[in-house]
Each structure stands twice: as structure tokens, then as C-alpha cells.
Amino acid sequence: MKRTHHCNELCLEQAGEDVVLSGWVHSCRDLGGVIFIDVRDREGRTQLVFDPQETDVALVEVASKLHSESVITVSGKVRQRPDETENSKIPTGQIEVVAASMEVNNEAAVLPFQIDDPETAAKVNEELRLQYRYIDLRRPEIMRNMQLRSKVATATRVFMEEQGFLEVETPTLFKSTPEGAREFLVPSRISPGEFYALPQSPQQFKQILMCSGVDKYFQLARCYRDEDLRSDRQPEFTQVDIEMSFIERDDIYELIEAYLKRVWKVALGCNIETPFPRISYKEVMDRWGSDKPDTRFGLEIVDFTENFASSEFKVFSGAIDGGGVVKALNAKGYACVTQGQMEAMTDTAKSFGAKGLAFIKVENGEWKSPIVKFFSEEEKAALQEKLNIEEGDLILFAADEWLNACEILGKIRLYAAEKLQSLGKLVVPKDQFNFLWVVDFPLLAFDKEMNRWYSSHHPFTSPVEEDIPNLISDPKSVRGQHYDIVVNGVELGGGSIRIHQPEVQKTIFEEVLQLSSEVSQSRFGYMLEAFKYGCPPHGGIALGFDRLIALLCGADSIRDVVAFPKTAKGSCLMTNSPAGVEARQLRDLRVEIKIAKKEE
Ligand code: ASP
């Protein structure tokens, strides 16, 4: 028997037809000797009826004993469901198939967990679900994510082809280069003692492809980073990786806006407004305390440095004297904050080195706070005016170096927003997408521990042309031609216009980032060399494909949009990797294992 339809296809139109369906036993009910089986495949499900009045009794008997998730092929006749037994929740809910014959293709053993009820299935321990990922993937909610992922991948290829891009694959066995994250290493058997590294991104290859004249490159690229994993990270992930020649920043903005417009249309059928706002790094930090701000709600941070410059309250004026700033935000309606929540926010401030968290609670018409008594009338008036303070509000302050003050309040803003949402005092619309570009990043950031500058994006990012003369004399002031695309508090991607002059690249490596000339030669010599033989000006971007799909699916975790994800410890519970290898394999590689004690 060969199937004639998939399990989400039949409707009244086919009533009376003989059909064959194949799939998994989703659920099985015995109603007074009549067996109802929902047979399910990737597309959906259809009700089969095994009624001793209409079907061979032996077959009804077999059907009644089937375990969930057994695979069957059934032939039968489509008929309209009797009145009042229709199921309006599923597309095939008006019909059923009266079984005539059945093959049991594979009898399933008792399952480690049930998947017929979405709510109970979603509550199953994630480790168990990952161990039996093939069962978990059958859940319609996860299968829908896989289908959407495939659809968006296809839309990406179609769009890029229309725009004149070439899809080029770049190597997975690469070379260790200090680009930022820790790399996975692969020992070479043929060259004992030497290693490949898995690429963190195809960055260098895509730039070299520009030197080759590819002009417009893209790839759905696999990337690898050996980092401690946070909830939204995987050690291997996919990027929509893009590079173009002879362009400026605006060309990238336009391309990505058109691309995301297409993707949102294809995936969700909705129209997103373009162009997206372009906001400087300074402004996003000042207003939202994050370089990936969620702008779907207010609670914006306000600056009070001028107002408190000569304040009696020395904690504020002292911070300003020391070159810092005073900032505050009004968590509207959050005067009901609990002691524990206040402590959690104070801990956030302390984790940035602050001594505490100054606050004002507005209750019964009074500003309740240990610090208000130090404020002058003008200072209070400034707070009132700029923060629109009302009964029930909670004002939170940070007095610190600019970046710290912004980041402290940025974290507190998100925390307060989450609590206010659960109290029903703030609504953050789930189906609204607030895209924006963050631009004008500083090219460099300073690592206090290592006492040296590092690239805020990566070392191939071009400085703004007119700032190049200040690279050595005033690195802090140099702006980078780097941009991030952000939506609803998620960094969807980032990129930059690149350096294409070998001498500027060498200055960045050796004089600014202080790589010795041997290191810069051995790691990046081929790139500096390539730049000498005709390198066009170029730039690009990479978007996190897994994150993009998670956003479109409304999934909380990227694990729900990756077919075979790893746990937070980097293991695949289904295949049990990573795992030991045979001594013979290590001998071939001439690798010996000594597990060193972990450094504290
Ligand atoms: N390669 C960069 C990254 O992975 C993106 C880019 O600059 O194009 O973040």
C-alpha cells in the first residue's frame, strides 16, 4: 500500500473516496468497542475509525492494541463525521476515514514520554526530550518550527539570488586565529602536533572572496565557538553571512531591511515598516542602558548629571566630580516592589562595583527614601519634571562612570519591566517587532585587566576615515564603521565596513591591538598579503539564523529551532557526545591525553 494523501489533506471534498494514509499513531481511543485512531505525519492528523460493524473484527482487534507512535499504513473510505462529532480545531476535523485494511509498519515500544497532549509534552524534562530528540521532533509544535526554518532558508536563498549574490561555501577546517571567542581545535593526523580550528565565522574567507572579485557573497554558514553556553547560545550555530564590494554602510542597511521585510512576509505574512531607525551607540546606552535595547516599552533612563553637579548629596556630586554621571529611571507603578526584588536590583548594581542602589518610593503622596533629605528644591523639581513622578512610582538611581551607570540601569530596567508585566502594570506587546540599527560604535574598548585595547567588533572593522590619524594618539575617540541590527532586545546580527588597506590593517594588529609582528604575520599574513594584490573596498554583516527563526517562531530558546541541539554543557544527549575515543585513534593522531587540573 502506498499513501495517497498526507495526514492534513482530506476534507469534505474527498468524502466517498478510497484513500491510503501513512503515519504515526498519535492517539487511540476505544469508545464502546469502536476504535478511533488519530494518524499523524509532519503535516497534521486524520481520524481513522475501526468499527466492528464496518471493518474486519480481527483488524479492529489489532488496532485496539496499537501503542502510541507505532507506524501504520491504512486504507479506507473518507466520510463526513456524524453530527456533533466534528473537530473544528483541526483542518481535517469534518471527516474521518473508515479503515478497510492496515499494515503495521513498525510497532512502537512503550514511549519514554507521551507527545499526544501539547501541554504535558512541553512539561517533560528537557534532558529526556533531548535524549529522545526524534520523538520530541515529532511534536507538532517543534515540527512547525522545523518547517518554518526550512521555508526561511529557502526564502533567504531566493532573495539573495535575486539581489545578485553568489552562495559560496567556505572551509570548516580552518586555522586558529585570535578573533575573539575560544575555538574548537581538530588535531591533524598527517601533520602531527598541528591543529585545524573550526571557524568562529567565515570572516576572513569572505573578505578574501572580495579580493577574488566575487563581489556579492552569501552563505548559510555553520560557525563554532567554544564558549560557556548561555541559554540562547549553542557551540555550533548558523549565520546568514554576507559580504559585498564597493559599498557603504547604507547599502547594507537597505539590503538587510529588504531581506527582513521579505522574511517577515514569507514567515508570518506581516508587513514590517522600513527603514529602521538608526541610533548611535551613545544614545542607546544613554536611553536604554543596552546596546541591544528593547524599545517596545518605556522606562527610559534619564540623565541628571547637570542637576546634581553641585549637590549636597555627596554620593552624587562626588561621582560627577570623579568624571562620572548621575542617571535615573522611573519604574512606573513599582513602589510595591518587595524587599527581595529590591535586593536583587541592588545586587545588580553591586555586580558593577556600585556600593548600593539609591531609590525613591512614592507612597501616600510622599517621597520615601533615605536620600531625599539631602536634595535641594531645584533638584527635586528636576526629578519631578524629567521623570514625571506620580503616586506609586519607584525611582532608581545610578551614580558611576558613564558606561557602568548606563549598564546598571539597563539591567534594572529589564528586571523591573518583567516584574511590572507579571503584576499587569506594563504590557510588552509580543507580536510587535521594534527593529533598529545601532551605529557609531567606538572602534575599540579598553581591557583594564590586560591593560590594552581590543576591537569592539573584530579587528577587520574599518575606522571612520577621518578618525584614522587618531588611531595611536587617541584610540578612545576613534569611531568604527560597525553596525548591529537589533529587534525587541535581541541582537540579530552585526557587521562592518572593513579595512582594505594593508597598512591600516597592520597598524591595527601591531600598534593598536599590540600583536607582535610574528603573531600578526603567522595568523593573518595571508590576509595582509591578499590585500596587497588588488583589494576592493568592502563590507558585510552576519545575522544569527537560529535566533532569527526563534524570534519568528516565538520560541523561548534556540534549542527549539535546532534539530539536534546541545545542552548548556555542550553535550548531545542523543548520541552521547562529546565522548572518549579509542587509543588507536589517538595513536594515529600522535596525541596523548593528560587531563590537567582546572585552573582556578
Ligand atoms: N563575522 C562577524 C561575526 O560573526 C560578522 C561580520 O562582521 O560580518 O560577528
Residues whose N, C-alpha, C, O or C-beta is under 5 A from the ligand:
A	BS01	LIG	Q200 S201 Q203 I242 G494 G495 S496 G540 I541 A542
